[in-house]
Amino acid sequence: MTISISGTDQFGNIWESRASYRLDSSGAMDTASSPPLQGTYSGVDPAGLFWSMRCQPQSDMVSPFIVMPELEVSLIHNGKVIETKKIVRVASVDMERYEFKIPVIGVFLKPKELNKPSPALIVLDGSEGGYKEGWAKIIASRVKMPTLAIALFRNGWIASHS
């Protein structure tokens, strides 16, 4: 029996992993205590299917800080997909979104449940450029705080002010 996980990151790149397991005498498999027979990782690791995801680049940008708001998990037997489920990650909280481009480039996210002023967090980008909206969504939804993601490099403040 094979389990496959796939998702698309913030740049449109496709990430996938898979692992095949032997079923026990009752027809069950336990990915937390059994190593895969083959797949994108080896050894016993309950999170192996997540950290072993491989990128199939679809864009010029591949970030080491991937954000995938949805994952698709498929159960495959003898090459045939038996069942597929979509998993929506924590960044699905209902938020107000304000994008801005002058004088800096970024996005401000505020959980709609907040109705009074509160402290906010700032998420800065790295040298790959752009702003980290995916990370800002995850952070804002987890801590229930307004979050500002700002682009500093490439098309961001430093690039536009140098």
C-alpha positions, 0 to 999 in steps of 0.5 A: 500500500502506498501513501502519496502527499502533494501540494503546491507552494506559494510560487506554483511549484509542485511538491510530492512525497510517497512511501509504500508500506507492508500491511499487517495481518489485520490489513492495517499499516502504521506509518509511525512505527513501520519503515517504508519498503520504498519511497522518498525517505527511509527509516521509521519517522511519523513525519517522513512523508512531510519532510521528504517532499521533493520539488518539481519546479514550475517557476523560476523561484524555489524557496526553502521556506515553502508554504502550502495551504492545502495538501492532497493525501492519496492512498494507492493500491496496485497503482490505483488511487483508492481514496484522496483527501484534501487537508487545509492547513491552519492559514484558512482563518478568515482575514482582512487583506490589504496589499500595498505598493507605495512606499514599500511593497507588502501585505497586511493581514488581520483576523476578522475576529479582531475588532479593536486595536492590538499589537501586530507582528512583522514578517520580513523577506529573505534575499530571494525577494518578495514578501512572505504572505504565506508565513504571515497568514499562518502566523496571524491565524495561529496567534490571532494577531494582525501581521504585516509582511514586507518585501525588502529585497528585489521589488521591495524597499531596498530595490526601490530606494537604492 
